[in-house]
Amino acid sequence: MLRNLLRQHPNLACPEETHFYRIAEPFGTKDFSRWVTENSTLVRHREIDQISEPEFAELLAGSTSRADLYRRYMEAFIQRHKPAADRWFDKTPQNVFGVAIAASEIPDARFIHIVRDPVNVVSSLRIGRVLKVDELEGACSYWNESAAILETLGRAYPERLLEVRYEDVVAQPHEFIERIVAFVGETYDREWFADMDTPAVDHRDNGVLSDSEIDFVQRFCVTGRARYGYTDAGRSAVERLASTLVQLDAEHPSHARNGGIKVVPLAKIATVRALARLGAGERYTRKAPTRVHYGDPAAEAFRDHYTNLRGKLPRQSVFELPNVVVQGRGMMLMDDALVRENLEGAPAASLPRGSGLEPIRTLERPTLYTTRYGVLNYGHCITDIVPRIVEASRAIPDCDIALHPQFVAAAREALDVLGVDSTRIVELDEMPTRLVRGLFASPCSAHPLVHSPRALDLVRGLADSLADSATRSTIPTKLFVTCDDAATRQITNYLEIENFLIDRGYTPINVDAFDLATQIRTFANAGEVIGIAGAAMTNILFCAPGTRITVLTSSSMPALHFWDFAAQSGHDFRIGYFPAETPARRIHSNFTVDLNALESLLLPWLKATVSDELPTHTELRSSRTGKCLDTGKKFSLKPIFPPYNYIWTCYWSSSRERLREHSTFDFC
């Protein structure tokens, strides 16, 4: 926007982004020359600028520095596109990483820093129309690091740096354009900018980021936000409860047109108020998985998640929604406004045909309504819904609790054990019901990556009440958790895998056949658990610290929440991604498990020592490639665990290098 405005000045010319100061490789090196000539983005930009590749090669060969390349390139661009202009400028955001060199090499240069609310910047990076960054912390770091660099530049050259806020420019464009033009020493004529277009774009309420993610961004970027005067606009994360979801009209247009229903964020409904705070925001750390098998290139997209060992969650509260009409397993209506639940990925429930919006009954007492996510799903019901009910009922002891008739039986048992009075439970079927004093507890988890440590601790506490040491001798210690009842996400070579595991002492179990107490006792006694990513594997929460957990899943399902469960429980966690049979079905795709990869996942964590003094007659041949490893020298291995001397993590002291993958080897 700012570039296009300044281009309207008759004396200022600007090409597409150059990126000359982005790369850290020194000018004149092969790496710099290769990057600046072969990078597909820069080749495309030169095509837009009408600078041919042979012409650019000549410009580069004749340049003695980045600044010299800059000048030569701009002269060619101006002659071709705007010969009347005397001044050039460049808009390349990533050039910020070389701004110190630019300031030194071009001593008469001025720098304009247009800064924007980091919530919008991170949202834009998540959308990724130009530059895509999915990792929340990485996107925040783009903003933080850029702000820090410009702050340093401002201290070094205060007279050469002008900082303006995007929000101020779009609000008063002429005032700020005149200010910028004066800063660079040019004249200003309002007529030059008569056709300027400065629409304000705000991603805060369009669902790109969830509430917890917005809260994370505001906290992670708190120093820079304070310096530039950005506030939370009077809204905390919990007050923005409904604004984090993608608008229903875009996802489900038939719902938005049904009976004049419109989507309104919970925070914008004047009659909604917070009654009680359930807990402060949480910060916690994870540990990295013991082992991850990426059996499909598609699964490599999940690799970066396992390096993100820090988690944050917003505080939770109980809200009062007066005269709310609830229906089925998740529909909440206030007047003509549809209020959706706040768990990512949960579709809105549809209105039954012919039911209209008129409630068939009214409940006068304060009633806590639990939304659809988790019904018929043990995993989310026990980890997301049950903690919300327990915490809310403790905060407001006189409220009733509305449950759908299909609420998971084991979760009902959990509520009873955790002290929720069953006489307070009211069953609501699919027909609309008016709650005069409806209550809603904000989610205690941000599915699927992070789950509240406080909520998981509450659920894990069930083991203290229901684990029975007297029956341990009859419970198997090596479990294979099946998905016999699941219609999707099956192992295509299931019988082969089941026989493989039975031969190694694993006992197949069907969790759906157990009551809650049996589930807890079974998993609390386990030393090893392997299972298909699914709701039944939520039971790993009841396993003791150090239990070996192995999750099998398709390359189209991240299954990251199981890592979160295991990390917070102190488990030895492994996960294997295998090629999805139907990637388009995403988390529901079936998959085929490779036996060799499965065996590697199940083996203990092994180490091997290497000694230069031992005879050097041994090489290692990879069973995966059939080739001897090129280690630079021969060496011998002394296994720490002799029974497993065919799998290694190998080290050799001379080069301080490490083999990056765990594979099986033959000696030759």
C-alpha positions as CSV (number, residue, x, y, z in Angstrom):
1,M,0.0,0.0,0.0
2,L,2.7,2.5,1.0
3,R,4.9,1.6,-2.0
4,N,2.0,2.1,-4.4
5,L,1.2,5.5,-2.8
6,L,4.8,6.8,-3.0
7,R,5.0,5.6,-6.6
8,Q,2.5,8.3,-7.5
9,H,5.1,10.9,-6.7
10,P,6.6,12.1,-10.0
11,N,10.1,12.1,-8.7
12,L,10.1,8.6,-7.0
13,A,10.5,5.3,-8.8
14,C,10.3,1.8,-7.2
15,P,10.7,-1.7,-8.8
16,E,9.4,-5.0,-7.4
17,E,11.3,-6.3,-4.3
18,T,15.0,-6.7,-4.9
19,H,16.1,-8.7,-1.7
20,F,19.7,-7.5,-2.2
21,Y,20.2,-7.1,1.5
22,R,18.2,-10.1,2.6
23,I,20.8,-12.9,2.4
24,A,23.6,-13.1,4.9
25,E,26.2,-14.5,2.4
26,P,28.8,-11.8,1.7
27,F,28.6,-10.0,-1.7
28,G,31.0,-11.5,-4.2
29,T,30.8,-15.0,-2.9
30,K,29.5,-17.9,-5.1
31,D,26.6,-18.4,-2.7
32,F,25.5,-14.8,-3.0
33,S,25.8,-14.8,-6.7
34,R,24.0,-18.1,-7.1
35,W,21.2,-17.0,-4.9
36,V,20.6,-13.6,-6.4
37,T,20.6,-15.1,-10.0
38,E,18.8,-18.4,-9.4
39,N,16.1,-17.6,-6.8
40,S,12.8,-18.1,-8.6
41,T,11.1,-15.1,-6.8
42,L,13.9,-12.7,-7.8
43,V,13.8,-14.0,-11.4
44,R,10.1,-13.3,-11.5
45,H,10.6,-9.8,-10.0
46,R,13.2,-9.0,-12.7
47,E,10.7,-10.2,-15.3
48,I,8.1,-7.7,-13.9
49,D,10.8,-5.0,-13.9
50,Q,11.7,-5.9,-17.6
51,I,15.3,-6.5,-16.7
52,S,16.5,-9.5,-18.7
53,E,18.7,-12.2,-17.1
54,P,21.7,-11.5,-19.4
55,E,21.4,-7.8,-18.5
56,F,21.2,-8.6,-14.8
57,A,24.2,-10.9,-15.1
58,E,26.2,-8.0,-16.6
59,L,25.0,-5.7,-13.8
60,L,26.1,-8.1,-11.2
61,A,29.5,-8.8,-12.8
62,G,30.3,-5.1,-12.9
63,S,29.2,-4.3,-9.3
64,T,31.6,-4.1,-6.4
65,S,29.1,-4.2,-3.5
66,R,25.4,-4.6,-2.8
67,A,25.0,-0.8,-2.9
68,D,26.7,-0.7,-6.3
69,L,24.4,-3.4,-7.6
70,Y,21.5,-1.4,-6.2
71,R,22.5,1.7,-8.0
72,R,23.1,0.0,-11.3
73,Y,19.8,-1.9,-11.1
74,M,17.8,1.2,-10.2
75,E,19.4,3.2,-13.1
76,A,18.3,0.5,-15.5
77,F,14.8,0.4,-14.1
78,I,14.3,4.1,-14.0
79,Q,15.5,4.5,-17.6
80,R,13.0,1.9,-18.7
81,H,9.9,2.8,-16.6
82,K,10.1,6.4,-15.2
83,P,12.9,8.4,-16.8
84,A,11.6,11.7,-15.3
85,A,12.3,10.4,-11.8
86,D,15.5,11.4,-10.0
87,R,15.1,9.3,-6.8
88,W,14.5,5.6,-6.3
89,F,13.3,3.6,-3.4
90,D,12.9,-0.1,-2.6
91,K,10.2,-2.0,-0.7
92,T,11.6,-5.3,0.5
93,P,10.5,-6.2,4.0
94,Q,13.2,-9.0,4.3
95,N,15.9,-6.4,3.6
96,V,15.5,-5.5,7.3
97,F,17.9,-8.3,8.1
98,G,20.7,-6.4,6.2
99,V,19.6,-2.9,7.1
100,A,22.9,-2.2,9.1
101,I,24.9,-3.0,6.0
102,A,22.6,-0.8,3.8
103,A,22.9,2.1,6.3
104,S,26.7,1.8,6.1
105,E,27.1,1.3,2.4
106,I,24.5,4.0,1.4
107,P,25.2,6.8,3.9
108,D,22.6,9.2,2.4
109,A,19.8,6.7,2.4
110,R,16.6,7.3,4.5
111,F,14.6,4.4,6.0
112,I,10.8,4.3,6.5
113,H,9.5,1.6,8.8
114,I,5.8,1.0,8.5
115,V,4.8,-1.1,11.5
116,R,1.5,-3.0,11.9
117,D,-0.3,-4.7,14.9
118,P,1.5,-8.1,15.2
119,V,-1.9,-9.8,15.4
120,N,-2.6,-8.7,11.9
121,V,1.0,-9.4,10.7
122,V,1.0,-13.0,12.1
123,S,-2.5,-13.5,10.6
124,S,-1.2,-12.4,7.2
125,L,1.7,-14.7,7.5
126,R,-0.7,-17.6,8.4
127,I,-2.8,-16.8,5.3
128,G,0.4,-16.7,3.2
129,R,-0.6,-15.0,0.1
130,V,3.0,-13.7,-0.4
131,L,5.0,-15.3,2.5
132,K,3.5,-18.2,4.5
133,V,4.6,-18.9,8.0
134,D,2.4,-21.5,9.8
135,E,4.5,-21.7,13.0
136,L,3.0,-19.2,15.5
137,E,6.2,-18.5,17.3
138,G,8.1,-18.2,14.0
139,A,5.6,-15.6,12.7
140,C,5.8,-13.7,16.0
141,S,9.6,-13.7,15.7
142,Y,9.4,-12.2,12.2
143,W,7.7,-9.2,13.8
144,N,9.8,-9.1,17.0
145,E,13.2,-9.4,15.3
146,S,12.3,-6.8,12.7
147,A,11.1,-4.4,15.3
148,A,14.3,-4.9,17.4
149,I,16.5,-4.3,14.3
150,L,14.7,-1.1,13.5
151,E,14.9,0.1,17.1
152,T,18.6,-0.4,17.0
153,L,18.9,1.4,13.7
154,G,16.9,4.3,15.2
155,R,19.3,4.6,18.1
156,A,22.3,4.6,15.7
157,Y,20.8,7.0,13.1
158,P,17.7,8.8,14.6
159,E,17.7,11.4,11.8
160,R,17.6,8.8,9.1
161,L,14.7,6.6,10.3
162,L,11.0,7.5,10.2
163,E,8.5,5.0,11.8
164,V,4.7,5.2,11.1
165,R,1.9,2.8,12.0
166,Y,-0.1,1.2,9.3
167,E,-3.3,1.9,11.2
168,D,-2.5,5.7,11.3
169,V,-1.7,5.9,7.6
170,V,-5.0,4.3,6.5
171,A,-6.9,6.6,8.9
172,Q,-5.2,9.8,7.8
173,P,-3.4,9.0,4.5
174,H,-2.8,12.5,3.3
175,E,-1.3,13.7,6.6
176,F,1.2,10.8,6.7
177,I,2.1,10.8,3.0
178,E,2.9,14.5,3.3
179,R,5.0,13.7,6.4
180,I,6.9,10.9,4.6
181,V,7.5,13.0,1.5
182,A,8.9,15.8,3.7
183,F,11.1,13.3,5.5
184,V,12.8,12.2,2.3
185,G,13.3,15.8,1.1
186,E,10.7,15.9,-1.7
187,T,7.9,18.4,-2.4
188,Y,4.3,17.4,-1.8
189,D,1.2,18.1,-3.9
190,R,-2.1,16.7,-2.8
191,E,-3.2,16.3,-6.4
192,W,-0.5,13.7,-7.0
193,F,-2.3,11.5,-4.4
194,A,-5.9,12.3,-5.3
195,D,-6.7,8.7,-6.2
196,M,-5.0,7.1,-3.2
197,D,-6.8,4.0,-1.9
198,T,-6.1,3.0,1.7
199,P,-8.5,0.4,2.9
200,A,-8.1,-0.8,6.4
201,V,-7.7,-4.6,6.7
202,D,-8.1,-6.2,10.1
203,H,-7.7,-10.0,10.5
204,R,-8.6,-10.0,14.2
205,D,-12.2,-11.1,13.8
206,N,-12.0,-13.3,10.7
207,G,-10.9,-16.5,12.4
208,V,-7.4,-16.8,11.0
209,L,-6.1,-17.0,14.6
210,S,-7.9,-18.6,17.5
211,D,-8.4,-16.8,20.8
212,S,-5.5,-18.6,22.4
213,E,-3.3,-17.8,19.5
214,I,-4.2,-14.1,19.6
215,D,-3.4,-14.1,23.3
216,F,-0.1,-15.8,22.5
217,V,0.8,-13.2,19.9
218,Q,0.0,-10.3,22.2
219,R,2.1,-11.8,25.0
220,F,5.0,-12.9,22.8
221,C,5.2,-9.4,21.2
222,V,4.4,-7.5,24.3
223,T,7.6,-5.3,24.4
224,G,7.3,-4.1,20.8
225,R,3.5,-3.7,21.0
226,A,4.0,-1.4,24.0
227,R,6.7,0.6,22.2
228,Y,4.4,1.3,19.2
229,G,1.3,1.9,21.4
230,Y,-0.7,-1.2,20.5
231,T,-3.3,-2.3,23.0
232,D,-5.7,-5.2,23.3
233,A,-8.5,-2.9,22.2
234,G,-10.2,-3.6,25.6
235,R,-10.8,-7.2,24.8
236,S,-9.1,-10.1,26.5
237,A,-8.9,-13.6,25.0
238,V,-11.9,-14.9,26.8
239,E,-14.0,-11.9,25.8
240,R,-13.1,-12.6,22.2
241,L,-14.4,-16.1,22.7
242,A,-16.4,-16.6,19.5
243,S,-14.3,-14.3,17.2
244,T,-11.6,-16.9,16.6
245,L,-13.6,-19.2,14.3
246,V,-14.0,-18.8,10.6
247,Q,-17.3,-17.1,9.9
248,L,-20.2,-19.6,9.5
249,D,-21.5,-17.7,6.5
250,A,-18.3,-18.6,4.6
251,E,-18.2,-22.2,5.7
252,H,-21.9,-23.1,5.9
253,P,-23.8,-20.6,3.8
254,S,-27.0,-22.6,4.1
255,H,-26.9,-22.1,7.9
256,A,-26.5,-18.4,7.6
257,R,-29.5,-18.2,5.3
258,N,-31.7,-20.4,7.5
259,G,-34.4,-18.3,9.1
260,G,-32.4,-15.1,9.0
261,I,-29.7,-16.5,11.3
262,K,-26.4,-14.4,11.3
263,V,-23.1,-15.1,13.1
264,V,-22.2,-12.6,15.8
265,P,-19.1,-13.0,17.9
266,L,-19.8,-13.7,21.6
267,A,-17.8,-10.6,22.6
268,K,-20.2,-8.4,20.6
269,I,-23.4,-9.5,22.3
270,A,-24.1,-6.9,24.8
271,T,-26.0,-9.1,27.2
272,V,-23.2,-11.7,27.6
273,R,-21.1,-11.3,30.7
274,A,-18.3,-13.3,32.4
275,L,-19.5,-14.7,35.8
276,A,-16.5,-16.5,37.1
277,R,-12.8,-17.1,36.2
278,L,-11.9,-20.8,36.1
279,G,-8.1,-20.3,36.1
280,A,-5.3,-18.0,35.0
281,G,-3.5,-18.5,31.7
282,E,-1.0,-21.2,31.5
283,R,2.5,-21.6,30.2
284,Y,4.1,-25.0,30.1
285,T,6.9,-26.9,28.4
286,R,7.0,-30.2,26.5
287,K,9.8,-32.6,25.8
288,A,10.7,-33.8,22.4
289,P,9.5,-37.2,21.2
290,T,11.9,-40.1,21.7
291,R,11.5,-41.2,18.1
292,V,9.5,-40.1,15.1
293,H,9.2,-42.1,11.8
294,Y,8.4,-39.9,8.8
295,G,7.4,-42.6,6.3
296,D,5.9,-40.3,3.7
297,P,7.1,-36.9,2.4
298,A,3.7,-35.5,3.3
299,A,4.4,-36.1,7.0
300,E,7.6,-34.0,6.9
301,A,5.2,-31.0,7.2
302,F,4.8,-32.0,10.9
303,R,8.5,-32.0,11.7
304,D,8.8,-28.4,12.9
305,H,6.0,-28.9,15.4
306,Y,8.1,-31.3,17.4
307,T,10.7,-28.6,18.0
308,N,8.1,-26.3,19.5
309,L,8.5,-27.2,23.1
310,R,6.7,-24.2,24.6
311,G,2.9,-24.0,25.0
312,K,0.6,-21.3,26.2
313,L,-3.1,-21.3,26.9
314,P,-5.4,-18.4,27.8
315,R,-7.4,-18.3,31.0
316,Q,-10.9,-19.8,31.1
317,S,-14.1,-18.3,32.3
318,V,-17.8,-19.1,32.7
319,F,-20.1,-16.8,30.7
320,E,-23.8,-16.1,31.2
321,L,-25.9,-16.2,28.0
322,P,-29.4,-15.0,29.0
323,N,-32.3,-16.4,27.1
324,V,-30.1,-18.6,24.8
325,V,-31.8,-21.3,22.7
326,V,-29.8,-24.4,22.6
327,Q,-30.4,-27.3,20.2
328,G,-29.0,-30.8,19.9
329,R,-25.2,-31.1,20.3
330,G,-23.9,-27.6,19.8
331,M,-26.3,-25.0,18.4
332,M,-26.6,-21.8,20.6
333,L,-28.9,-19.1,19.4
334,M,-29.4,-15.6,20.9
335,D,-32.2,-13.7,19.2
336,D,-31.2,-13.8,15.5
337,A,-27.5,-14.5,16.3
338,L,-25.8,-17.9,16.1
339,V,-23.1,-18.5,18.7
340,R,-20.6,-21.2,17.8
341,E,-18.4,-23.1,20.1
342,N,-14.7,-22.3,20.2
343,L,-13.0,-25.5,19.5
344,E,-11.2,-25.4,16.1
345,G,-12.4,-27.8,13.5
346,A,-15.8,-28.4,15.0
347,P,-18.6,-27.8,12.4
348,A,-21.7,-26.1,13.5
349,A,-24.7,-28.4,14.1
350,S,-27.5,-28.0,11.5
351,L,-31.0,-27.1,12.5
352,P,-33.5,-30.0,12.2
353,R,-35.9,-29.7,9.3
354,G,-39.1,-28.1,10.2
355,S,-38.1,-27.3,13.8
356,G,-37.8,-23.6,13.2
357,L,-36.3,-21.5,16.0
358,E,-39.1,-21.8,18.5
359,P,-38.0,-23.7,21.7
360,I,-40.3,-26.5,22.8
361,R,-39.5,-26.0,26.5
362,T,-37.9,-23.6,28.8
363,L,-35.5,-24.2,31.8
364,E,-35.6,-21.4,34.4
365,R,-32.6,-22.5,36.5
366,P,-29.0,-21.6,35.7
367,T,-27.9,-24.3,33.3
368,L,-24.4,-25.1,32.0
369,Y,-24.5,-26.1,28.4
370,T,-21.9,-28.4,26.9
371,T,-21.3,-28.1,23.2
372,R,-21.2,-30.9,20.7
373,Y,-17.5,-31.5,20.5
374,G,-16.7,-34.6,22.5
375,V,-20.1,-36.3,22.3
376,L,-19.6,-39.9,20.9
377,N,-15.8,-39.3,21.2
378,Y,-14.1,-40.5,24.4
379,G,-10.9,-38.6,23.8
380,H,-12.2,-35.0,23.6
381,C,-15.1,-35.7,25.9
382,I,-12.8,-36.8,28.7
383,T,-10.0,-34.2,28.1
384,D,-12.0,-31.2,27.0
385,I,-15.6,-31.4,28.1
386,V,-15.3,-33.1,31.5
387,P,-12.7,-30.6,32.9
388,R,-14.9,-27.7,31.8
389,I,-18.0,-29.2,33.6
390,V,-16.1,-29.9,36.8
391,E,-14.4,-26.5,37.0
392,A,-17.6,-24.6,36.1
393,S,-19.7,-26.6,38.6
394,R,-17.2,-25.9,41.3
395,A,-17.2,-22.2,40.5
396,I,-21.1,-22.0,40.4
397,P,-22.3,-24.8,42.6
398,D,-26.0,-24.1,42.1
399,C,-26.1,-24.6,38.4
400,D,-27.6,-27.5,36.5
401,I,-25.6,-29.4,33.9
402,A,-27.1,-30.1,30.5
403,L,-25.9,-33.2,28.7
404,H,-26.8,-34.7,25.4
405,P,-28.3,-38.3,25.8
406,Q,-25.3,-39.7,23.9
407,F,-22.8,-38.2,26.3
408,V,-20.0,-40.8,26.7
409,A,-20.7,-43.3,29.5
410,A,-17.2,-43.2,30.7
411,A,-17.3,-39.5,30.9
412,R,-20.4,-39.6,33.0
413,E,-18.6,-42.0,35.4
414,A,-15.7,-39.5,35.5
415,L,-18.0,-36.7,36.5
416,D,-19.4,-38.8,39.3
417,V,-15.9,-39.7,40.6
418,L,-14.8,-36.0,40.4
419,G,-17.7,-35.0,42.6
420,V,-20.3,-33.7,40.2
421,D,-23.7,-34.4,41.7
422,S,-25.7,-36.6,39.2
423,T,-29.0,-35.1,40.4
424,R,-27.9,-31.8,38.8
425,I,-27.7,-33.4,35.3
426,V,-30.4,-32.5,32.8
427,E,-30.6,-34.3,29.5
428,L,-31.3,-32.2,26.4
429,D,-32.3,-34.0,23.2
430,E,-32.2,-32.7,19.6
431,M,-35.1,-30.3,20.1
432,P,-34.6,-26.6,20.8
433,T,-34.7,-25.6,24.5
434,R,-34.6,-22.1,26.0
435,L,-32.2,-21.5,28.9
436,V,-33.3,-18.4,30.8
437,R,-29.9,-18.4,32.5
438,G,-27.6,-20.2,30.1
439,L,-24.0,-20.7,31.1
440,F,-21.1,-21.5,28.9
441,A,-17.5,-22.4,30.0
442,S,-14.8,-21.4,27.6
443,P,-12.7,-24.3,26.4
444,C,-9.8,-25.5,28.6
445,S,-7.9,-26.8,25.5
446,A,-6.9,-25.6,22.1
447,H,-7.3,-28.7,20.0
448,P,-5.5,-30.4,18.5
449,L,-1.9,-29.3,19.4
450,V,-2.2,-28.1,23.0
451,H,-4.2,-29.4,26.0
452,S,-4.4,-27.6,29.3
453,P,-2.0,-29.0,31.9
454,R,-4.5,-28.1,34.6
455,A,-7.3,-30.0,32.8
456,L,-5.1,-33.1,32.2
457,D,-4.0,-33.1,35.8
458,L,-7.6,-33.2,36.9
459,V,-8.3,-36.2,34.6
460,R,-5.2,-38.0,35.6
461,G,-6.3,-37.6,39.2
462,L,-9.0,-40.2,38.4
463,A,-6.3,-42.9,38.6
464,D,-5.8,-42.3,42.3
465,S,-9.4,-43.2,42.9
466,L,-9.9,-46.0,40.5
467,A,-6.6,-47.8,40.1
468,D,-6.6,-51.1,41.9
469,S,-3.2,-52.6,42.7
470,A,-4.8,-55.9,43.8
471,T,-5.7,-56.8,40.2
472,R,-2.4,-55.9,38.6
473,S,-1.1,-59.4,38.3
474,T,-4.0,-60.2,35.9
475,I,-3.6,-57.1,33.7
476,P,-1.2,-57.3,30.6
477,T,1.7,-54.9,30.6
478,K,2.1,-54.7,26.8
479,L,-1.0,-53.3,25.1
480,F,-2.1,-53.0,21.5
481,V,-5.0,-50.6,21.4
482,T,-7.3,-51.5,18.5
483,C,-9.9,-49.4,16.7
484,D,-12.4,-52.2,16.2
485,D,-15.4,-49.8,16.4
486,A,-13.9,-47.1,14.1
487,A,-15.3,-46.7,10.6
488,T,-12.2,-44.8,9.3
489,R,-8.5,-44.5,10.0
490,Q,-7.8,-48.2,9.8
491,I,-4.6,-50.1,9.1
492,T,-4.9,-51.7,5.7
493,N,-2.6,-54.6,6.7
494,Y,-4.2,-54.9,10.2
495,L,-4.0,-58.7,10.5
496,E,-0.3,-58.7,9.6
497,I,0.4,-56.0,12.2
498,E,-1.7,-57.7,14.9
499,N,0.1,-61.0,14.4
500,F,3.4,-59.2,14.5
501,L,2.6,-57.6,17.8
502,I,1.0,-60.7,19.4
503,D,4.2,-62.6,18.5
504,R,6.1,-60.0,20.5
505,G,3.9,-60.2,23.6
506,Y,1.4,-57.5,23.0
507,T,-2.3,-58.0,24.0
508,P,-4.9,-56.5,21.7
509,I,-7.6,-54.6,23.7
510,N,-10.8,-52.9,22.7
511,V,-11.3,-49.9,25.0
512,D,-15.0,-49.5,24.2
513,A,-15.7,-52.8,26.0
514,F,-14.3,-51.4,29.3
515,D,-15.9,-49.1,31.8
516,L,-13.9,-46.2,33.1
517,A,-12.4,-48.0,36.1
518,T,-11.2,-50.9,33.9
519,Q,-9.7,-48.5,31.4
520,I,-7.8,-46.7,34.1
521,R,-6.5,-49.8,35.7
522,T,-5.5,-51.3,32.4
523,F,-3.4,-48.3,31.3
524,A,-2.0,-47.5,34.7
525,N,-0.5,-51.0,34.8
526,A,1.0,-50.9,31.3
527,G,4.7,-50.6,30.5
528,E,4.3,-50.3,26.8
529,V,1.3,-49.1,24.8
530,I,1.0,-49.1,21.0
531,G,-2.2,-48.0,19.2
532,I,-3.8,-46.3,16.2
533,A,-4.3,-42.5,16.6
534,G,-7.8,-42.2,17.9
535,A,-10.0,-41.4,20.9
536,A,-9.1,-44.7,22.8
537,M,-5.4,-43.6,22.9
538,T,-6.4,-40.8,25.2
539,N,-6.1,-43.4,28.0
540,I,-2.3,-42.9,27.9
541,L,-3.0,-40.1,30.3
542,F,-3.4,-42.8,33.0
543,C,0.0,-44.5,32.2
544,A,2.8,-44.0,34.6
545,P,5.8,-41.7,33.8
546,G,8.3,-43.6,31.6
547,T,5.7,-45.8,29.9
548,R,6.7,-46.4,26.3
549,I,3.9,-44.9,24.1
550,T,3.8,-45.6,20.3
551,V,1.2,-44.0,18.1
552,L,0.5,-45.2,14.5
553,T,-1.1,-42.8,12.1
554,S,-1.4,-41.8,8.5
555,S,0.7,-39.1,6.9
556,S,-2.4,-37.0,6.5
557,M,-3.2,-36.8,10.3
558,P,-0.8,-34.9,12.5
559,A,-2.0,-36.6,15.8
560,L,0.0,-34.0,17.7
561,H,-2.2,-33.9,20.7
562,F,-1.0,-37.4,21.7
563,W,2.5,-36.0,21.9
564,D,1.1,-33.3,24.2
565,F,-0.5,-35.9,26.4
566,A,2.6,-37.9,26.6
567,A,5.0,-35.0,27.1
568,Q,2.9,-33.7,30.0
569,S,2.8,-37.2,31.5
570,G,6.5,-37.9,31.2
571,H,6.2,-40.8,28.8
572,D,8.7,-42.2,26.3
573,F,6.8,-41.1,23.2
574,R,7.2,-42.4,19.7
575,I,5.0,-41.8,16.6
576,G,5.1,-43.3,13.2
577,Y,3.6,-41.7,10.1
578,F,2.7,-44.0,7.3
579,P,1.5,-43.3,3.7
580,A,-2.1,-42.4,3.6
581,E,-4.3,-44.5,1.4
582,T,-6.6,-41.6,0.6
583,P,-4.9,-38.3,1.5
584,A,-8.0,-36.3,0.5
585,R,-9.8,-37.8,3.5
586,R,-7.2,-36.3,5.7
587,I,-7.5,-37.5,9.3
588,H,-9.9,-40.2,8.2
589,S,-7.6,-41.9,5.7
590,N,-6.6,-45.5,6.1
591,F,-2.9,-46.3,6.0
592,T,-0.4,-49.2,5.6
593,V,2.2,-49.8,8.3
594,D,5.7,-50.9,7.3
595,L,6.9,-53.8,9.5
596,N,10.6,-52.7,9.5
597,A,9.7,-49.2,10.5
598,L,7.4,-50.5,13.2
599,E,10.1,-52.7,14.7
600,S,12.5,-49.7,14.8
601,L,9.8,-47.6,16.6
602,L,9.4,-50.3,19.3
603,L,13.0,-51.0,20.0
604,P,14.6,-49.4,23.1
605,W,16.6,-46.2,22.8
606,L,20.1,-47.5,22.2
607,K,23.6,-46.0,22.2
608,A,26.9,-47.2,20.9
609,T,30.4,-46.1,21.8
610,V,33.3,-45.8,19.4
611,S,36.9,-46.1,20.2
612,D,39.8,-45.1,17.9
613,E,42.0,-47.6,19.7
614,L,40.0,-50.6,18.7
615,P,40.8,-52.6,15.5
616,T,39.6,-50.7,12.4
617,H,38.4,-53.6,10.4
618,T,34.7,-52.9,10.6
619,E,32.4,-50.9,8.4
620,L,28.7,-50.4,8.5
621,R,26.4,-51.2,5.6
622,S,22.9,-49.6,5.7
623,S,20.2,-52.1,5.3
624,R,18.1,-49.3,3.8
625,T,20.5,-48.4,1.0
626,G,22.7,-51.5,0.8
627,K,25.8,-49.2,0.8
628,C,28.6,-48.9,3.3
629,L,28.5,-45.7,5.3
630,D,31.0,-43.1,4.3
631,T,32.4,-42.2,7.7
632,G,35.7,-41.0,6.5
633,K,37.4,-43.9,8.3
634,K,36.7,-47.4,9.6
635,F,35.8,-47.9,13.2
636,S,34.6,-50.5,15.6
637,L,31.5,-50.5,17.8
638,K,31.0,-51.7,21.3
639,P,27.3,-52.1,22.1
640,I,26.0,-51.0,25.5
641,F,23.0,-53.3,25.2
642,P,24.4,-56.5,23.5
643,P,21.0,-58.1,22.9
644,Y,20.1,-55.3,20.5
645,N,23.4,-54.9,18.7
646,Y,21.8,-54.5,15.2
647,I,20.4,-51.0,15.7
648,W,22.6,-48.0,16.7
649,T,22.9,-44.3,17.2
650,C,26.5,-44.0,16.0
651,Y,29.1,-41.5,17.1
652,W,32.8,-41.2,16.2
653,S,35.1,-38.9,18.0
654,S,37.4,-37.8,15.2
655,S,34.8,-35.7,13.5
656,R,32.2,-35.1,16.2
657,E,29.5,-36.0,13.8
658,R,26.3,-38.0,14.4
659,L,24.2,-40.2,12.1
660,R,20.9,-38.5,11.9
661,E,18.7,-41.5,11.4
662,H,18.3,-44.7,13.3
663,S,18.5,-47.6,10.9
664,T,19.6,-51.3,10.9
665,F,23.1,-52.2,9.7
666,D,25.0,-55.3,8.7
667,F,28.7,-55.7,9.5
668,C,31.0,-56.2,6.6
